[in-house]
């Protein structure tokens, strides 16, 4: 498990800062400070306000939002890399996968493929799933509790820039963790790697489509979870249940048919199956319930989850931003005992 990435405080040269007005000032005073955090200030300066009625103002505004999001995402990535505590959470996941692969010595039933290779492929899918559906909601809930959404609501283009930054952070975290796992496994435990350009292409599109399927869902979950303390408990139990029932750790065919049907509804099963097709030889298809990789079905179901996630995430994030106010933020901090901690 990894802890949510805290807001970065590193300034960016050339980024103007704008003081939020109205309720945003009240929310910041509730924190005991009158200035926004560094990455929020960067998003303000790069986004800026666009005067209405000017020709070409809307495209320029979009470019500013993208620039602000990339700048903020870069700051948060540097903050993540420089924070040993947060990096250790991702490294522990990789170490656990390597230990499991080194311990397992059986073969996939009906084949000569090492069971360790199947486990590594499934664990790679689970790490992508966890980053999008566990880590991202924790980040969003934590930053909402700290007043980030309230400050961004008072900033022109703040929410779009924020979403661009979080997307960049998640993509780099996911592909960086995946590359580390596969590279370390190949070097240390004779782990699998894609065979030929077709295998690498499958690995790329399954990973990308899998992230598209789970990241919007993670954003939607983060928009409705009550607080960071309850977020982990509410997310981890169903996530671990899916890990066990989706064939990520052992052949899905060894599970009851009812469990297989339930698991086939959720994206983790199809992410793991798609990565197995990229990493394992064709002989491993014999262990699949359908006797094939079913890549068209993998693409269809992951795409359907991506569409559903976006349909849920956009209105829920807008609703969460609209509901934020200085009084709500102060009340949450009072219940959490933030004020008492600062006074002490």
N, C-alpha and C positions, 0 to 999 in steps of 0.2 A: 504494500500500500504506500502511496505517496501522499504527502501533505499538499494542500492547495498552494499555488504560487501566489505569493503576496505581491501587492502592487509595487512596481519598481520606483525608485526615487532618483534615478540617475537622470540629469538634465540632458537635453539635446540642444546643440548649438543652432542658433538661428530660429528656434521655435519661440514664438511670442506667447506670453501667458495672458489669459483673460480672467478676470475675477467673476465668478458666477454671482448672479443676483438673486434676490428674493429668498425663497426657502432654502436654496443651496447654501447661502451664508449661514442660515440658522443651523443647518445640519453640520457644517464645519465647526461652528462654535460649540456644538454639542460634543464634538471630538476634543475640544480644548485647543483647537488651532484655527487660524483664519486663512490658511493657504491650502490648496489641494495637493494631493500627492503628485510625485514627479511625472508618472506616465499619464495621469489625467491632464496635467498642465500641458504636456506635449500634444495630446490630442486636441486641446483647445487651440493652441497656437497654430498647429498645422492645418486644422479644419477651417477656422475663421468664419466670419459671417459674409454672405454673398448678398449684395444689394439686389432687390427684386427688380424685374423689368429690364435688366441689361441683357443684350444679346449674348448668347453663349455662356450665361452665368451658371446654368445648371450643369453642363459638362465640366466647367472649371470647378464647381463645388464637389462633384463626384471625385475628380482627380485629387482634390485637397483631402477628402475623406480617406481615400485609399492611401495617400502619402502619410496622413496622420496615423492610420492603422498600422502601416508598415513600420513607421518610426516607433510607435508604442510596442508593437510586437517584438522589434529588435531589442528594446530596453528590457522587456520581460524575459526574453531568451537569455540575455547576458546575466540578468539577475538569477535565473534558474541555474545556469552553468556555474556561477560563482558561489552558489549556496550549497555547501556540502551536504547539509541535512536533507534538502529536497532531492539532490542528485542520488543520494544513497537509496532512496525509496525505489527509484527506477533500476538501480544496479542490483538491489536485493531480488527483484523479480527475475532478472536475468540469471543470477546465481542459483535461485531455486530451480529454474528450468534446467540449468546445466547439471545440477546435482541429481535431479530426477532422471535425466537422460543417461548419466553415468551409472546410475543404480540399476536401471531396467536392462535386462539382457535377453528377454524373450523375442520371439518373432511374431509378426502380425499373422493371425490365424489364416492358414491356407496359402501363405506366401513365404518367401525368404527375406522379406523386408524387415529390418530391425524395428521392434516396437518403439525403441527410443526415437527413431526418426518420426514416427507418427505422433509421438508425444510432443516433440519439438515443434512440429508443424501446427499442432493444436494449440500449444502454449503461445506460439507467435500470434495466432488469431486472437487468443484471449487477451494478450497484452494490448493489441489494438482496440479491442472491445472495452477493456478496462479504462484506457486513456479517454475514450470518447464518452463512456457511460458512467464512469465512477469519478475519475479525476476532474473532468470538466464541470460537472454539477457542483462538486465541492468548491472549485475555484469561484464559480458564479455566486454561490450562496455566501461564501466568505466575503467577497467584494461587495455584494449587496448589503451585508451587515455593516461593512465599514463605510458605507455611504457613496460607493463608486457610481451606482446607477443614478442616485440623486444628483450628483455633480455633473454627470454626463447629460442628464436630461436638460440641464440649464445651459448646455454648450451646443452651439450650432454644429450639426454633424457629429455629435459626440457618440451616439449609439452606433451608427454605421462604422465609425472608426474603431470603436471598441470591439465590434464583431469581427472586423478584419484582423485586428491584433490577436484575438483569441483563436481565430482560425489558423493563423500563421503559427502560433504557439503550439497548438494541438498537432498540426501536420508535422512540424519539426520534431516534436517529442515522439510522435508515433513512429515515423520512419527512422529516426535516430535509434530508438529502442529496438526496432525490428532489425536494423543493420547490425547493431551490437550483438543481439542474440544469435543471429545466423552466422556472423563472422566468428564469434567466440566458440560457438558450437562446432563449426567446421574445423577450427584449430585444436580444440581441446578434447572433444568427444566424438570426432569423426561424424559430425552432424551433416544433414543433407543440404545441398544447394541446388538451384534450378539447373536443368540440363538443357543447354542451348538457348538461343534467343527466344524461342517460344515460351519456355519455362519462365524466363525473366519477365517477359511481357505479361504472362498470366499473373505472376507474383505482383507486378505493379498495378494492374487494373483491379485485381481482387482486393488488394490493400486499400487503394484509393476509393473504390466503391464501398468497401466495408466501412471506411471512415465516414463517407457521406451518409451511410445508413445509420450510424450510431451517434455522430456528433450533434446533429440537430435534435435527436432524442435526448441527449445529455443536456443540451441547452434548455429544452422544454422542462425537463425534470428539475434543473437548477432554478428555473423561474418559479416553481411552485413549492419547493422544499422549504420548511419553516426556518431552519437555522443550521449552522455547520455542525453542531453537536449531534443533531438527529439525522443529518444527511447521510453520514457513513453507515449508520445502523439500518436505515431504510433502503439503502442501495445494495449493500454488500450481500445480504442474505439471498435475494433473488439472483444476483450475479453469480454467486458461488453455486447455487442450484443449477443454473444454466451451464456452468463449467462442467459439472458432473454429468448432466443429461444430454449434452449436445455433441458427444463424441469427440470432444477436444483432447481428452486424455487417453482414451482407449476406444476400440472400434465400436461404432454406434450399433452395429448388428448384434452385439452381445446384450443390448438392453431390451426390455419388453417392447412390443410393438406400440402400445399406447404411449409409452415414454418417447419413442422415436417420433410419433406423429405430433406430440406436443412440442418437442424440441424443434421440429421442422418449421414451426410457425415463426421462430425467432431468428434474428440475423446471425448469431454466433455459430449455429450449426452450419450455415452456408459459407460463412467466412472461413471456418476451419476446413470445410470440404474443398473450397477453392484453393486454399494454400496447400493442402495435401496434393492437389493436382499439379501444382507448380513445383513442389519440392520432392515428391515421391515418384518412384518409377511406375510405369503403367501396370505392373503386376499387382500393385497395392489396390487397384480398383476392385479386386475380388473381395476385399473386406467391406466394401461399401454396400449398403442395403439394396441399392438399385443395380449394383454391378458395374457402374460407370461413374464418372465425375459429375455429370449433369451440369456442365458449365453454363449452358443457356438458362437453366433454372436458377443457378446461383446468381447470375446477372439480373434476372427478372425480379427475384425476391429481394435482393439487396437494393435494387432501384426502387421497388415499391416502398420499402422501409424508409429510404431517403426522402421520397415524396411525402410520406406520412409525417416524418419528422419535421420537415420544413413547414408543412401545414399547421403543425402544432406549435413549433418553436416561435414563429414570428408573432402570432397574436399573444402568446403567453409572455414573451419578453416585453412586448409593448405594454401589456397589462401590468406587469411587474414594475416597469418604469413609471407608468402613470400613477400607480398607487403609492409610490415613494414620496415621502414628505419629511420635513424636518421634525415634525412632532412624532411621526411613526418611528423614525430613526432614533430619536432621543428616548422614546419609550422602550424600544428593544435594548438599547444600551443600558437603561436603568434596570430592566429585568435581568440582564446579564451581569450586572454589577460592575460595568465599566467605570461609571462615575466614582464608585467607592474605591476602585483600584487606583484611579488617578489621584483621588484626595489623599489616600494613604501614602 
